[in-house]
Amino acid sequence: MVKRRLISCLLLQNELLVQSIGFKRYLPIGKAKIAVEFMANWDIDEILLIDMTATREGRKPNTDLIATVSRNCFVPLTVGGGISQVGDVKAVIRAGADKVSLNWAAIQNPKLITEISQSFGAQCVVVSMDVKKNAQGKYEVFANSGTEATGLDPVQWASKVESLGAGEILLNSIDRDGSKLGYDLDLIKTVADAVGIPVIACGGVGLMKHFVEGVTKAGADAVAAANIFQHVEHSTIVAKSFMAKAGVDIRLGTLARYTDFVFDDSGRILKRSDAELEQIWMERFKKEEI
């Protein structure tokens, strides 16, 4: 069985890493290079690096930045923003990316999905969908950082991009973005049930249990988040340990595991005595687990 994945989503405005809240407010965090190195060394499965303003500003992907961050990134790196033709894909892959994420470009030119898939393989193409409820209360795909309605139904659009050769779908909930209320489970499940390619859930994680719900309740193949890893004390290792303890089949590749620990819903490790912790680690050492 294919293991579920935990993905870190890093959002850029030009070269500055930012926190997104409802696709409306953006708070500065720091440099992408530092964030990528941290995530890659803390047992994340993949990294999404999205330049949100590149397409809007008519810029091509920043290959110098991609080359810089990829040097110390030893997990799959997906790059999005400013990609409008096959040549752009070739450039970012040469710079060190493993996959590309298409959003507005896929809506404007759906044939681009097929062209990239045929040239580089379906596994290289991630179609990103930004979705929120419209004035009629129905889910709709939006473009240009959630500001422009497209009239596209997310389920129909997901099915179409799959037929065109997309290898994965990144499903972003605009309504939940930065809310800490958890994923939009209804949206994720509806799309995941309609397609046969992996769906990555994104938008709204505030507690570690939200990762679990994205998999167990909504059927996501992978769960992504940004803010929870950047503005609180929680680590990616704790997130994966929490998921594993809840029964999610996920890879734990680090030696620093927390499978014997007890968590609350937020992912905080409940206090244990030093003697208990010492005994746990000694038993692992004897079993050559560390």
C-alpha positions in Angstrom: 0.0 0.0 0.0 1.2 3.5 -0.9 2.0 5.4 2.3 0.3 8.8 3.0 2.5 11.8 2.7 3.0 14.9 4.8 3.8 18.0 2.7 5.1 21.4 3.6 3.7 24.2 1.5 5.9 27.3 1.3 4.4 30.4 -0.2 6.5 33.2 -1.7 5.9 36.7 -2.7 8.9 37.4 -4.9 11.6 35.8 -2.7 10.0 36.4 0.7 8.3 33.5 2.5 4.9 34.5 3.8 2.0 33.2 5.8 -1.4 33.4 4.0 -4.6 34.1 5.8 -7.7 33.7 3.6 -5.8 34.5 0.5 -6.1 38.2 1.6 -3.5 38.8 4.3 0.1 37.9 4.0 2.5 38.0 6.9 6.3 37.9 6.3 8.2 34.9 7.6 11.7 34.9 6.2 13.9 33.3 3.5 12.8 30.3 1.5 16.3 28.7 1.7 16.2 28.4 5.5 12.7 27.0 5.5 13.4 24.4 2.8 16.6 23.2 4.6 14.6 22.9 7.9 11.8 21.0 6.4 14.0 18.7 4.4 15.9 17.7 7.6 12.8 17.2 9.8 11.3 14.2 8.0 8.8 16.0 5.7 7.9 13.9 2.7 7.7 16.6 0.1 7.9 20.4 -0.3 5.7 22.7 -2.3 7.4 26.0 -3.2 4.8 28.4 -4.7 5.5 31.9 -6.0 2.1 33.4 -5.7 2.7 36.6 -7.6 4.9 35.4 -10.5 2.0 34.8 -12.9 0.2 37.9 -12.0 3.3 40.0 -12.4 4.3 38.3 -15.7 7.5 36.8 -14.3 9.1 33.5 -15.2 10.1 31.0 -12.4 13.0 32.2 -10.4 15.5 29.5 -11.4 18.3 31.0 -9.3 16.2 30.7 -6.2 15.1 27.2 -7.1 18.7 26.1 -7.7 19.7 27.6 -4.3 17.0 25.9 -2.3 17.3 22.6 -4.1 21.0 22.1 -3.2 20.1 21.1 0.3 16.6 19.7 -0.4 16.7 15.9 -0.4 13.0 15.3 -0.7 10.8 15.8 -3.8 10.4 19.5 -4.6 7.4 20.9 -6.4 7.6 24.4 -7.9 4.8 26.6 -8.9 4.3 30.2 -10.2 5.2 31.7 -13.5 5.0 28.5 -15.5 3.2 28.9 -18.8 4.9 26.7 -21.3 6.9 23.5 -21.6 10.2 25.4 -21.7 9.5 26.8 -18.2 9.1 23.3 -16.9 12.5 22.3 -18.4 14.1 25.3 -16.8 12.8 24.6 -13.3 13.7 20.9 -13.5 17.2 21.7 -14.6 17.4 24.1 -11.6 16.5 21.2 -9.2 12.7 20.8 -9.1 11.1 17.4 -9.3 7.5 18.5 -10.2 5.7 21.6 -11.3 2.4 23.0 -10.0 0.0 24.6 -12.5 -2.9 26.8 -11.5 -4.0 29.7 -13.7 -1.9 28.4 -16.6 -3.9 25.2 -16.6 -7.2 27.0 -16.6 -6.1 29.3 -19.5 -4.5 26.5 -21.5 -5.6 23.0 -20.5 -3.6 21.5 -23.3 -0.4 22.5 -21.4 -1.2 19.8 -18.9 -1.0 17.2 -21.7 2.1 18.7 -23.2 4.0 18.6 -19.9 2.7 15.1 -19.1 3.8 13.7 -22.4 7.2 15.4 -22.2 8.1 14.7 -18.5 5.6 12.2 -17.3 2.3 12.5 -15.4 4.2 12.3 -12.1 5.7 15.7 -12.9 2.3 17.5 -13.2 0.5 18.8 -10.1 -2.7 20.8 -10.9 -3.5 23.3 -8.1 -7.1 24.2 -7.5 -8.1 27.1 -5.3 -11.7 26.6 -4.2 -14.2 28.4 -2.2 -18.0 28.7 -1.9 -19.5 31.3 -4.2 -22.4 33.6 -3.5 -24.8 30.8 -4.3 -23.2 28.6 -1.7 -21.6 26.2 -4.3 -18.0 25.3 -4.5 -16.2 27.1 -7.4 -12.6 27.2 -8.6 -11.1 30.7 -8.3 -7.9 32.1 -9.9 -5.4 34.9 -9.3 -5.0 34.2 -5.6 -8.7 33.6 -5.0 -9.8 36.9 -6.5 -11.2 35.8 -9.9 -14.2 33.5 -10.3 -13.7 31.0 -13.1 -17.1 29.3 -13.2 -15.5 25.9 -12.9 -16.9 23.2 -10.7 -14.1 21.6 -8.8 -15.2 18.0 -9.3 -15.6 18.5 -13.1 -12.4 20.4 -13.3 -10.6 17.7 -11.3 -11.9 15.0 -13.6 -10.9 17.0 -16.7 -7.3 17.6 -15.6 -6.9 13.9 -14.8 -8.1 13.0 -18.3 -5.5 15.6 -19.7 -2.6 13.9 -17.9 -2.2 15.5 -14.5 -0.5 13.2 -12.0 -1.8 14.9 -8.8 -4.3 17.5 -7.6 -3.4 20.1 -4.9 -6.8 21.1 -3.4 -6.7 24.4 -1.6 -9.6 25.7 0.4 -9.7 29.5 0.3 -12.3 29.6 3.0 -10.2 27.6 5.4 -6.8 29.1 4.5 -5.2 30.4 7.8 -8.3 29.6 9.8 -6.9 26.8 11.9 -10.4 25.2 11.7 -9.2 22.1 9.8 -9.6 21.0 6.2 -12.8 21.3 4.3 -13.5 17.6 4.5 -16.6 17.7 2.4 -14.7 19.4 -0.5 -11.8 17.0 -0.3 -13.9 13.9 -0.1 -16.1 15.0 -3.1 -13.0 15.6 -5.3 -11.1 12.6 -4.0 -14.0 10.2 -4.7 -14.3 11.6 -8.3 -10.7 11.0 -9.5 -8.2 8.2 -9.5 -5.1 10.3 -9.1 -3.7 11.4 -5.7 -5.4 14.4 -4.0 -3.3 16.6 -1.7 -5.5 18.4 0.9 -4.5 21.9 1.9 -5.9 24.8 3.9 -6.9 25.2 7.5 -4.7 23.0 9.6 -4.7 24.2 13.2 -4.4 20.9 15.2 -2.5 17.7 14.5 -5.7 15.8 14.4 -6.7 17.7 11.2 -4.0 15.9 9.3 -5.5 12.6 10.4 -9.0 13.7 9.4 -7.8 14.7 6.0 -6.8 11.1 5.4 -9.3 9.1 7.4 -12.4 11.1 6.9 -11.9 12.8 3.5 -9.7 10.2 1.7 -6.8 12.5 0.8 -3.7 10.8 -0.4 -1.5 13.5 1.1 -1.9 16.3 3.6 -0.2 19.7 3.2 0.1 22.7 5.5 2.1 25.8 5.9 1.3 28.0 8.9 1.3 25.3 11.6 4.9 24.5 10.9 6.0 28.1 10.8 4.3 29.9 13.6 4.0 27.4 16.4 6.3 25.0 18.2 5.0 21.9 16.5 7.4 20.0 14.3 6.9 17.8 11.3 8.1 14.8 13.2 5.5 15.3 15.9 2.9 15.6 13.1 3.9 12.3 11.5 4.1 10.6 14.9 0.6 11.8 15.8 -0.7 10.5 12.5 1.0 7.1 12.9 -0.4 6.8 16.4 -3.9 7.4 14.9 -3.5 4.6 12.5 -2.4 6.5 9.3 0.1 4.6 7.2 2.9 7.1 7.0 6.6 6.8 6.7 8.7 7.7 9.8 12.2 8.1 8.6 13.8 10.0 11.4 15.4 8.5 14.5 13.6 11.0 16.7 10.3 9.3 16.9 7.4 9.9 19.4 5.4 6.8 18.8 5.4 5.9 22.6 4.2 9.3 23.6 0.8 10.6 24.4 -0.6 13.7 22.5 -3.5 16.0 23.0 -5.5 17.1 19.9 -3.2 20.0 19.2 -0.2 17.7 19.0 1.4 18.8 22.2 3.2 16.0 24.0 1.6 15.3 27.4 4.1 15.6 30.2 5.9 12.4 31.3 8.5 12.0 34.0 12.2 11.9 33.2 12.5 8.4 34.5 9.7 7.2 32.1 11.4 8.9 29.1 14.8 7.5 30.0 13.3 4.0 30.2 11.6 4.4 26.8 14.8 5.5 25.1 16.9 2.8 26.8 14.5 0.1 25.7 14.7 1.4 22.1 18.4 1.4 22.3 18.5 -2.2 23.4 16.3 -3.1 20.4 18.6 -1.2 18.1 15.8 1.0 17.0 18.0 4.1 17.4 
